Amino acid sequence: MAENIARKILKEHLVAGELVAGQEIAIFIDQTLTQDATGTMAYLQFEAMDVPRVKTELSVSYADHNTLQTGFENADDHLFLQTVAAKHGIYFSRPGNGICHQVHLERFAVPGKTLLGSDSHTPTGGGIGMLAIGAGGLDVAVAMGGGPFYLTMPKIVKVQLVNELSPWVSAKDIILEVLRRFSVKGGVGKIMEYSGPGVAGLSVPERATITNMGAELGATTSLFPSDAVTKNFLVAQGRGEQWVELLPSADAVYDEEAVIDLAALEPLTACPHSPDAVKTIREAGPIAVDQVAIGSCTNSSYADLMQVAAILRGKKVHERVSLVIAPGSRQVLEMLARNGALADLIAAGARLLESACGPCIGMGQAPPSGAVSVRTFNRNFPGRSGTADARVYLTGPAAAAAAALTGRLTDPRELGAYKKIEQPTKFLIDDRMIIAPPENPGKVKIRRGPNIKTLPVNEALPEELSLKVLLKVEDNITTDHIMPAGAKILPLRSNIPAISEHVFSAIDPGFAARAREAGPGLVVGGHNYGQGSSREHAALAPMYLGVKAVLAKSFARIHRANLINFGILPLTFANEEDYDGIEQGDTLLLKSLRSQLQAAAGDDQQDGYGRLQMTSSRTGRSFPVDHGLTPRQKTIVLEGGLLNYTKNRTGPYSQ
């Protein structure tokens, strides 16, 4: 059969199921990655499985999110991560070595392999031809223990790139155009596979920019072919022997297709407050800018920052603008330092940050009140910058540099002659900030700071649930809304009792107290509930507060999986108009719940969705809701979550 790239990789790694869109499949995972905001919980979960050493080909723990050390918590977590990595056969990338996705692309990503990461932007690895998927930390812990990763078989979308980019138009503009066409929920249940003659003109880091922001589409992942461009990148990284050619068959079949004429694109920006609120920079207008932030896992590569340095050389940042730059890795930073580009950035007035996520996750550099911030990042949700009323515009590096110079949102084509930055034929390679695990870990003592608390575990699902509606929210609620990030809250990631006090705090500061008092609770949401980050704390902390179910019009993929993993029922309205009849404070009843879920798989399915009846005690009215759980997922929820499910079984998770 003529296969596309995604199906070729999935077929090679298939453990269970059939590659039919909409059916549950299981795949074997070659590599995993974690970062320090999700890693502490993932490794606590891995320890709970009592597996002495990871069973993947490679697992890497990165410290790149929680590097702002305003107290002992983050530093303690880093010691825990370093020692637990040594104990269990995991590589550890030290703080300052770089952002997980940038470093992994440089040093570890391999075409044709599978990668599961506890970060939603793990699909960055698709830029090198890897099937890289973001997931919750518990899914990653199971994969490290040798277990397969379960997912619903996605549809494969062919994105045909034709012609070449015009001067000053970048890879960021390509993915912004895709977001403009598909929206932040248009990729749900899909893999975006890029092909066509336009692919050859894109470097691996440029491809990675596109696959990185595929997460904003809600896509399962995105990927490019592994071709001569891929080979050149791996050779330049000293890893040429890891290259394999990976191309779609000439007559490969896809579920959907889209065509993008690269020559027709012009510089774009995502306007506040969503990555799909895309306009041309000319349409958005010459808006006055207060801050420019360049970096993140989307746009912090060597070529990105070399272009910024070339634009700023011999000039000064506008007097109204604060410009901050965070190189994506120590490799990038040192190369800039050695070739003089770093001096150009400093001379222009840029403020240099360490090679880490930093302001992308609200970890420092919050803009002024009511400010306009132009950022090369991937998300511009309200408050994510650390300032509630800031307006964040997402652009490519050239447009960001132009804004820093002019003090306004500026089409980079106004800068004049364009000089293309070529990829180096040899990168500077120094892996001494990556600590390999010892062959004999017997003497390793795991360091646990006082902020690392016991992992909470859910109880088995009862026969009946009487659920208080704790909160009712609209469409596109993000994991930032549910479990905020930022310098105040991120250090509490390994302390669920403490971090649970901040659940929904940006929407309703009284939520946590109300949830504790209410007993079993429920949240009602609109479409695309839980979009954004992979943070499992957006499920784990509500579970700790007593949330037993979420009833929404639709869910983002990773968040729905995280709800299931922690034993929370993900329910959808069978009839969306029933959303209007529910009020905060209502009590909704689910009777004979265990009996219905335990029914044989064909007995409790209606149109394949799994239908339950829910009754409002206020109105007395009953209405249908769908759980959409597979037989395996039903068992997970019945037993109180994936950790209980895993501990109750040994066969599927011991290879």
C-alpha positions, 0 to 999 in steps of 0.5 A: 500500500502507498503510505504517507510518512506518518503511517510508515512510522506508526506501522513500524511502531504499532503494538495494538489496534489498526491504523484506521482513523478514529480507532484506538491504537497503541505504539511503542515509544523509542525516546522520551523527554521531560522538562522540570515543570512536568518532570518532577511529577512524571518521575514520582509517578515512574518511581511508583511503578517500581521499575528500576531502569527506563526501558526506552532507547533514550530518555532525557530530563531537561531543566529549562522551565523553572530556572528562575530561582526566587526560593529553594523550590526550583533548585531542590527540584533540579537536584531531585531530577538530576539524581533520579535521572542518574538512578534510573538510566536517564540523561540530564540536561542541566539548567542553562543548557537550553530549551528541551525541544531545541536541544533535543533537535540538535543532539538527540532527535532521529528521523523515523523514531517515536518521541513522547514528551511531557510538553505540548511542543514535543512535535518540534521533533517532527522537523527532523522527520520524527513522530514526536507527540506531547502527552501528560507526565503519567503517559510518559512515565508509563512509556519509560517503564516500557509500556505502549502509548495509546492514542486515537488514530488520527487523520493524516492531512497533507499540507502541500508547500509550493514555490519559495518564500519571498525575502523577509517572509519566514517559516513562522509566517507559514505556520501562522497561515496554517493557523489562520486557515485551520484555527486552534481546534482545526487540527484536533485528531489530525497529523499535519504532514508537510510535503511538496517542492517548497519543503526543500527550501526550508532548513531543519530549524525552520521546519521545526518552527512549523511543527512546534506551533502545530501544537496550537492547531490542537494537532496530534503532531506534525512532521516533515520528510527526512531528506537531503536537508535533514542529512546536512543538518545531522552531519553538521551536528556530528550525527550523520550516521543517524540519518535515514531517508524517509519520504512518502510514497509517490502515490501516498493517500491522505485523509485531507489536503491543503495547498500553501503557495509560499510565494504568496505569503507576506509577514504575519502576526497573531493578534491578541489573544489567540494564536489563530487571530492572524492578520498580515502585519500591514493589516494589523497596523503600526501599533506602538510597542513597549516590549519585544521578546525573542526566543522560545522553542519556536524561534531561538535557533542559530539562524533565527538569532543571527538574522536578528543580530544582522538587523540590529548591527550598528543600530539601537533599540527604540527608547520606548522598547525593552528588548529581551533575547533568550538563545534556545541552547548553549550551543546557539549562545556560544556560537553567537559569542564566538562569531561576534553576533552576541556583541552586536545584540548587546551593543544594540541594547538587547537584554540577554536572558539565559538559554531557557523558556523564561518569559514564554511561560511567564517566568520573568520579563512580564511587560508593563501594565496595558503594554503591547509585547511583540514576541516570537513565541507560540502562545499569546493567551491572556495573562500568560505573559505575567501581565493580565492586561498586556496585549501580545502579538506573535511574529517571526524574528525579523518582524520582532527585530524590526519592532524593537528598532522602530517602536511599532509593529513593523513589516520587516520588508520596510528594513530594505535589502534582505540577506539570507542566513545560511545554516552552518556546515558544522555546529559547535558541539559540547555535550558536557552540560548533558550528564549521562547516567552511570552504568552502576546507579547503586550508590546514587542517593535521590535528593528530595526537597521539602516542597516535593510532596507525596503523589495524590492518587484517586479512588475507584469510581463509585456506582453513583455520583452527585456532582456540584457544578463548581464552575461554568466556562466558555469555549477555548479554555486553556490549561493556563486558565485551569492551572496557571504558570508563571514565577509564583505558581510553577515552583509548586509543581511538585506540591499538589496540595499547594498548587491546587490553591491556584486552580482556575484562580485567573477566572475565579479566585474562590474556586479552590475553596468552593471545590473543597467544601462542595465534595464531588464536583464538576466543571462545565465547559464549551468547545476545545476545553483544555487547549494549550499546554500538556500540563497534567496538573490541570487535571491532577490538581482539580482531582485533588480538589474533588473534581470527578467529571468535566462536561464540555462541548469538546476537549483538546486531545492531551487534556482529555487524556490527562483527565482519564489518566487521573480518573476524571470522567470527560463527558461531552454534551450529546446535544449542545443546547443542553449547555444553556440549561446548566447553572453554576451551583446546580447538582447533576446526578449520574446513577448506575455509573459503574454498572453502565461503564462496566457493560460490554463494549457494544452494549453501552455504545450509541453511535460509538460515543458511549451514552449516559443519562445525567439529571439536574436536581434543580430542574428534574430534567434528564439529558444525554451525555457521551463519554467516548471511552474505549474499553481500556479507558473505561477500566482506567476511569473505573479504577481511579486512573492510569497509575492504579490501572498500571499498578494493578497489572504487570503484563502490558507494562513489563517488557 
